[in-house]
């Protein structure tokens, strides 16, 4: 008996050791979040500011306690955004205030300092919750009282001066709308609401199709200040607490959000300008005079000022990230989200999660700490313009010179001839330049013709201009006398025709080299930030540059090759796309798809015997399976299908489809995740719909063992006001949380909680240390 017990104990220890020795699997996902934010504090009414927090992860949305002793703020230093507290005594480190596995943000104090309210995701969507303020304790989110209890998103709570009411914003009254410019992207709309401090007697104060939010109470509690984002240009408004007398008080044409009262007559708000990147500034508005001036001058971005009657002030921000060699073609700054990676305990495994600051996650090497990304070298101006592109400016300058000469002759010879001839010449010169340059822009950037097609039309234009030039010179020589004023018009016109003739020829011959259209691939060691150039793919001149972009880069499961798509993201049969493999050993590329349609978004099994990809070869995007020389259309429906993935064993295929989606406006249907299984007889099962939320779910990917599926979902809505999120990093889609779904029983785990768009997750095996050392 003792031996049996000893055997069982040893066996259990052996299994435990084996499980603990299992490499931690890794999850990479794209993240549209900014970086470099800390909390800044002023102790002298805003004359000077000092950095109050200093951490690589984001710190933001601070509030000062009514007694002036504490600052509570949101920090992502522990992974998910949670509330931290820091004493105003210098040298005291911050500590966690609310324990949770979810997000807490946008804290506000009750005037007596007894309670805090904040936005939390622990119940799924964005709810406003309430906890007692106990600065020396760490509270559990399970103790919080949900004040809003609504399926919509609720944001930015603000206590009235008497502590009896709470104003907030919410998107609960509006359906999502299609984005005006981007396919498959949505927009939301919010209004200002008010409720009592216990979450009762909720009433809606604003009602429009524009986002209205960030309510701020006046000192006497009789008015509210908020922003209204009419026509995409938010302004600060005032209104009575019953919603009446809504009046714009900030200047038209200046973006204004996040109002903060610093005196009975003055409001500070956040504004920004968008050039290559946004710059955020705090502006002070005098409500009596209407004058606006910078509140505080510094080189850092400044957002969301909060004030205290003692003169204490806080804002969050920091230096603007610069373009980085480790993230070319991505967002300015680092490739990886700072503060990570973060560990997540899954059933029977530990998952290590990495946020990647790109529109699509750079795929991870299964065998080492490396990411690969590709980008078009001409994505950013002006470094994308080549010398032949700058030489293009010579021709418009010559045209302007001839136009100036025409005006000169018109003035100089006005006594001998009316100036209409010279003015007419000036107009003709300008129109010729527009015809040549405008024709190129229209054909290439609007009609999206290929370079070879554009060159064909420009050669025709060149031939026409050449004939016109020859005719003008013959007319001048045979029929015009040198002393007549009209001779000068013809002379200038003939010369200008020659210039534009060569202009058209120059564009026809060299337009492919005006901008660097090649695409480069780089490998980055995310532990050391070392960057290595892998290869450069030359531009395909048989297609337009907009249809020659790099999309959806993946490693093959064994790490021997890269799979990437080149083409238009939502292209049809007229917009070709290819699936390409790059082999690391041979350093060669080969096209895997075999049609002139839009092919892409490929994935292969571990042994390489099966490959799935999207193709529009039948006129509609369908999912295809390639096994050797056999190609099978797995869907063949009128629905739109995309983003297929195959398990490493090759027995499961997941993809997205709008077959049963919800119509968003008149633009598109939402997509869901579907699954096909390989049957014992070698056939594939009918599609199984895995998700059914009325919003978008997309970008599925299997775990290495095929037991789990991860994907991006907007099921939980958004977690901050849309106008406050989108200016930081361009984000057309207002959704994105990463969800893991166990295929055996449908058990679902939400892996991310934040207000940034996360998407395109990739789940790869853990790193074998021996392989890394080799």
GITAZI-V463967 format. One record per residue. N is the residue number from 0. RES is the residue in one letter. D_LAST is the distance of its C-alpha to the last C-alpha in Angstrom with 2 decimals. Layout:
n={N,N}
res={RES,RES}
d_last={D_LAST,D_LAST}
This chain:
n={0,1,2,3,4,5,6,7,8,9,10,11,12,13,14,15,16,17,18,19,20,21,22,23,24,25,26,27,28,29,30,31,32,33,34,35,36,37,38,39,40,41,42,43,44,45,46,47,48,49,50,51,52,53,54,55,56,57,58,59,60,61,62,63,64,65,66,67,68,69,70,71,72,73,74,75,76,77,78,79,80,81,82,83,84,85,86,87,88,89,90,91,92,93,94,95,96,97,98,99,100,101,102,103,104,105,106,107,108,109,110,111,112,113,114,115,116,117,118,119,120,121,122,123,124,125,126,127,128,129,130,131,132,133,134,135,136,137,138,139,140,141,142,143,144,145,146,147,148,149,150,151,152,153,154,155,156,157,158,159,160,161,162,163,164,165,166,167,168,169,170,171,172,173,174,175,176,177,178,179,180,181,182,183,184,185,186,187,188,189,190,191,192,193,194,195,196,197,198,199,200,201,202,203,204,205,206,207,208,209,210,211,212,213,214,215,216,217,218,219,220,221,222,223,224,225,226,227,228,229,230,231,232,233,234,235,236,237,238,239,240,241,242,243,244,245,246,247,248,249,250,251,252,253,254,255,256,257,258,259,260,261,262,263,264,265,266,267,268,269,270,271,272,273,274,275,276,277,278,279,280,281,282,283,284,285,286,287,288,289,290,291,292,293,294,295,296,297,298,299,300,301,302,303,304,305,306,307,308,309,310,311,312,313,314,315,316,317,318,319,320,321,322,323,324,325,326,327,328,329,330,331,332,333,334,335,336,337,338,339,340,341,342,343,344,345,346,347,348,349,350,351,352,353,354,355,356,357,358,359,360,361,362,363,364,365,366,367,368,369,370,371,372,373,374,375,376,377,378,379,380,381,382,383,384,385,386,387,388,389,390,391,392,393,394,395,396,397,398,399,400,401,402,403,404,405,406,407,408,409,410,411,412,413,414,415,416,417,418,419,420,421,422,423,424,425,426,427,428,429,430,431,432,433,434,435,436,437,438,439,440,441,442,443,444,445,446,447,448,449,450,451,452,453,454,455,456,457,458,459,460,461,462,463,464,465,466,467,468,469,470,471,472,473,474,475,476,477,478,479,480,481,482,483,484,485,486,487,488,489,490,491,492,493,494,495,496,497,498,499,500,501,502,503,504,505,506,507,508,509,510,511,512,513,514,515,516,517,518,519,520,521,522,523,524,525,526,527,528,529,530,531,532,533,534,535,536,537,538,539,540,541,542,543,544,545,546,547,548,549,550,551,552,553,554,555,556,557,558,559,560,561,562,563,564,565,566,567,568,569,570,571,572,573,574,575,576,577,578,579,580,581,582,583,584,585,586,587,588,589,590,591,592,593,594,595,596,597,598,599,600,601,602,603,604,605,606,607,608,609,610,611,612,613,614,615,616,617,618,619,620,621,622,623,624,625,626,627,628,629,630,631,632,633,634,635,636,637,638,639,640,641,642,643,644,645,646,647,648,649,650,651,652,653,654,655,656,657,658,659,660,661,662,663,664,665,666,667,668,669,670,671,672,673,674,675,676,677,678,679,680,681,682,683,684,685,686,687,688,689,690,691,692,693,694,695,696,697,698,699,700,701,702,703,704,705,706,707,708,709,710,711,712,713,714,715,716,717,718,719,720,721,722,723,724,725,726,727,728,729,730,731,732,733,734,735,736,737,738,739,740,741,742,743,744,745,746,747,748,749,750,751,752,753,754,755,756,757,758,759,760,761,762,763,764,765,766,767,768,769,770,771,772,773}
res={X,X,X,X,X,X,X,X,X,X,X,X,X,X,X,X,X,X,X,X,X,X,X,X,X,X,X,X,X,X,X,X,X,X,X,X,X,X,X,X,X,X,X,X,X,X,X,X,X,X,X,X,X,X,X,X,X,X,X,X,X,X,X,X,X,X,X,X,X,X,X,X,X,X,X,X,X,X,X,X,X,X,X,X,X,X,X,X,X,X,X,X,X,X,X,X,X,X,X,X,X,X,X,X,X,X,X,X,X,X,X,X,X,X,X,X,X,X,X,X,X,X,X,X,X,X,X,X,X,X,X,X,X,X,X,X,X,X,X,X,X,X,X,X,X,X,X,X,X,X,X,X,X,X,X,X,X,X,X,X,X,X,X,X,X,X,X,X,X,X,X,X,X,X,X,X,X,X,X,X,X,X,X,X,X,X,X,X,X,X,X,X,X,X,X,X,X,X,X,X,X,X,X,X,X,X,X,X,X,X,X,X,X,X,X,X,X,X,X,X,X,X,X,X,X,X,X,X,X,X,X,X,X,X,X,X,X,X,X,X,X,X,X,X,X,X,X,X,X,X,X,X,X,X,X,X,X,X,X,X,X,X,X,X,X,X,X,X,X,X,X,X,X,X,X,X,X,X,X,X,X,X,X,X,X,X,X,X,X,X,X,X,X,X,X,X,X,X,X,X,X,X,X,X,X,X,X,X,X,X,X,X,X,X,X,X,X,X,X,X,X,X,X,X,X,X,X,X,X,X,X,X,X,X,X,X,X,X,X,X,X,X,X,X,X,X,X,X,X,X,X,X,X,X,X,X,X,X,X,X,X,X,X,X,X,X,X,X,X,X,X,X,X,X,X,X,X,X,X,X,X,X,X,X,X,X,X,X,X,X,X,X,X,X,X,X,X,X,X,X,X,X,X,X,X,X,X,X,X,X,X,X,X,X,X,X,X,X,X,X,X,X,X,X,X,X,X,X,X,X,X,X,X,X,X,X,X,X,X,X,X,X,X,X,X,X,X,X,X,X,X,X,X,X,X,X,X,X,X,X,X,X,X,X,X,X,X,X,X,X,X,X,X,X,X,X,X,X,X,X,X,X,X,X,X,X,X,X,X,X,X,X,X,X,X,X,X,X,X,X,X,X,X,X,X,X,X,X,X,X,X,X,X,X,X,X,X,X,X,X,X,X,X,X,X,X,X,X,X,X,X,X,X,X,X,X,X,X,X,X,X,X,X,X,X,X,X,X,X,X,X,X,X,X,X,X,X,X,X,X,X,X,X,X,X,X,X,X,X,X,X,X,X,X,X,X,X,X,X,X,X,X,X,X,X,X,X,X,X,X,X,X,X,X,X,X,X,X,X,X,X,X,X,X,X,X,X,X,X,X,X,X,X,X,X,X,X,X,X,X,X,X,X,X,X,X,X,X,X,X,X,X,X,X,X,X,X,X,X,X,X,X,X,X,X,X,X,X,X,X,X,X,X,X,X,X,X,X,X,X,X,X,X,X,X,X,X,X,X,X,X,X,X,X,X,X,X,X,X,X,X,X,X,X,X,X,X,X,X,X,X,X,X,X,X,X,X,X,X,X,X,X,X,X,X,X,X,X,X,X,X,X,X,X,X,X,X,X,X,X,X,X,X,X,X,X,X,X,X,X,X,X,X,X,X,X,X,X,X,X,X,X,X,X,X,X,X,X,X,X,X,X,X,X,X,X,X,X,X,X,X,X,X,X,X,X,X,X,X,X,X,X,X,X}
d_last={47.25,45.33,42.82,42.47,41.89,39.37,37.53,37.57,36.30,33.39,32.59,32.71,30.49,27.96,28.04,27.82,24.75,23.06,24.14,23.05,19.54,19.36,17.02,19.34,19.93,20.26,23.31,23.65,27.15,29.08,31.42,34.47,34.88,35.73,34.16,35.43,38.47,40.02,43.51,46.01,49.20,52.59,55.12,57.86,58.74,56.03,56.84,53.39,50.14,47.30,43.83,44.26,40.71,37.43,34.34,31.49,32.54,35.84,39.14,42.33,45.80,47.28,50.75,52.88,54.75,58.56,59.03,56.75,54.46,51.33,49.03,47.35,44.65,41.88,38.27,34.98,33.13,32.82,31.64,34.90,37.87,40.02,42.94,42.51,45.31,45.71,48.78,50.48,50.47,48.01,44.91,44.86,41.47,41.53,41.17,41.02,44.55,44.11,41.64,40.49,37.75,39.40,40.44,43.34,44.59,47.79,49.52,53.23,55.56,59.00,61.59,62.36,58.71,58.82,56.47,53.53,52.99,49.76,47.92,45.71,43.68,43.75,46.37,44.62,46.26,47.26,50.06,51.91,51.77,53.64,52.93,54.91,53.64,52.68,50.77,49.89,48.62,45.67,47.24,45.91,46.05,47.77,50.81,51.18,54.21,53.67,56.44,55.95,55.11,54.71,52.34,52.20,50.17,51.93,50.96,51.98,54.58,57.22,59.91,63.51,65.14,67.13,64.10,65.86,63.99,60.50,59.87,56.68,55.47,54.54,53.66,55.46,58.39,56.56,54.67,51.57,52.36,50.44,48.94,51.34,48.69,45.53,45.45,44.36,44.45,46.99,48.98,50.75,53.96,55.03,58.30,59.54,60.82,62.54,62.85,64.24,62.06,61.81,60.55,63.97,66.36,63.72,65.21,63.88,64.95,63.61,63.58,62.23,59.54,57.78,55.44,57.36,55.62,54.80,58.33,59.59,62.91,65.69,66.94,70.01,68.14,70.37,67.94,64.35,62.24,59.45,57.86,58.81,56.42,59.03,57.83,54.36,55.84,56.15,59.06,60.32,63.32,65.75,67.64,69.84,68.35,70.02,68.20,71.26,71.66,68.12,68.20,65.64,65.61,62.70,63.04,62.51,59.58,57.49,54.80,55.41,53.72,53.37,56.86,57.46,60.93,61.14,64.96,67.84,67.86,64.25,61.13,57.66,55.44,52.08,52.08,49.46,49.24,46.75,45.77,42.13,41.42,43.82,45.49,47.11,50.24,52.74,56.31,59.58,62.46,66.04,67.71,71.22,70.79,67.88,66.15,62.36,60.39,56.90,56.66,53.98,52.34,48.70,45.65,43.83,44.27,46.89,47.58,49.65,51.92,53.40,56.40,58.27,61.93,61.14,59.50,55.90,53.80,50.22,48.17,44.51,42.55,40.59,39.47,38.78,35.10,34.43,32.51,28.85,26.22,23.71,26.25,28.18,30.55,30.31,32.38,32.98,30.73,27.34,25.21,24.73,27.75,28.12,28.42,25.84,23.89,26.29,26.00,28.42,29.34,29.83,31.37,28.88,25.92,24.92,24.29,22.72,24.61,23.94,26.75,26.01,28.89,29.44,31.99,29.32,26.07,23.14,20.91,17.66,14.35,14.09,10.31,10.12,12.84,14.29,17.81,19.44,23.12,25.67,29.11,32.10,32.43,36.15,36.02,37.26,40.32,41.18,37.92,37.84,41.11,40.94,43.56,45.32,45.54,47.18,49.47,50.77,52.68,54.92,56.89,57.90,58.88,61.15,62.65,63.36,64.96,67.25,68.12,69.09,71.22,72.97,73.84,75.04,77.38,78.64,79.70,80.99,83.13,84.30,87.97,87.80,85.76,84.56,80.88,80.03,78.82,76.32,75.18,74.80,72.72,70.49,69.94,69.27,66.72,64.86,64.99,63.65,60.59,60.09,60.48,57.78,55.22,56.17,55.99,52.40,51.43,53.33,51.86,48.23,47.82,50.51,50.92,47.19,47.92,45.31,45.28,46.96,49.70,50.32,50.57,53.17,55.40,55.06,56.15,59.21,59.91,59.49,62.04,64.48,64.21,64.60,67.83,69.03,68.35,70.29,73.16,73.37,73.59,76.28,78.25,78.10,79.33,82.09,83.63,83.00,84.71,82.75,85.14,84.98,82.69,81.21,79.92,77.48,76.17,75.59,74.11,71.53,70.87,70.29,67.86,66.00,65.80,64.18,61.61,60.77,60.72,57.99,56.38,56.11,54.86,52.22,50.86,50.99,49.02,46.50,46.16,42.70,41.54,43.34,40.33,36.69,36.13,32.66,29.77,26.44,23.09,20.72,17.35,17.53,15.11,17.63,16.51,16.93,19.15,17.41,18.80,17.75,20.30,19.20,22.55,26.27,28.58,32.06,34.98,36.99,40.53,42.06,41.64,42.40,39.72,40.35,39.37,36.27,34.22,30.66,30.69,28.59,25.03,22.72,19.32,19.77,18.84,15.83,14.58,15.22,18.30,20.52,24.07,26.64,30.41,32.71,36.30,38.78,37.84,41.16,42.27,44.72,45.41,46.53,43.23,40.61,37.00,34.06,30.86,28.13,24.67,22.10,19.48,16.22,15.82,19.47,20.13,23.41,25.58,28.01,30.74,30.67,34.08,37.23,40.11,41.81,41.83,39.67,36.49,33.45,31.51,29.55,27.20,25.78,25.11,21.80,22.95,24.42,27.88,29.56,29.69,32.09,33.39,36.54,39.14,42.69,43.75,46.74,47.80,46.26,42.66,41.60,38.45,37.47,35.35,34.04,33.35,33.03,36.22,38.00,38.44,40.12,41.63,40.93,43.25,45.98,47.99,49.72,47.43,44.53,41.13,37.71,34.14,33.31,30.15,29.26,27.57,24.34,26.45,28.93,31.98,32.83,33.55,34.54,36.21,38.77,42.44,45.66,47.71,49.16,48.40,50.88,52.48,51.84,54.90,55.42,51.94,49.47,48.76,46.08,43.21,42.01,39.05,39.70,37.91,38.25,37.23,36.86,39.85,40.11,42.13,39.43,41.27,40.23,42.20,44.45,42.79,42.68,43.25,40.94,42.25,45.83,46.10,48.42,45.86,42.61,39.52,36.75,33.07,32.12,28.60,27.60,25.44,22.52,24.88,27.85,30.03,30.39,31.29,30.94,33.17,35.06,38.66,41.71,43.43,43.65,45.16,44.52,44.54,46.23,48.84,47.64,49.10,47.20,43.79,43.80,44.49,41.30,38.80,40.30,40.19,42.51,41.82,43.01,40.93,37.48,36.22,33.26,34.41,32.68,34.82,34.40,35.57,37.02,39.68,39.58,38.51,37.68,35.76,35.98,32.73,33.91,37.17,38.00,40.23,37.67,36.85,33.57,32.48,30.17,27.86,24.55,23.15,19.52,17.62,15.90,12.28,10.29,8.73,6.33,5.17,5.45,3.77,0.00}
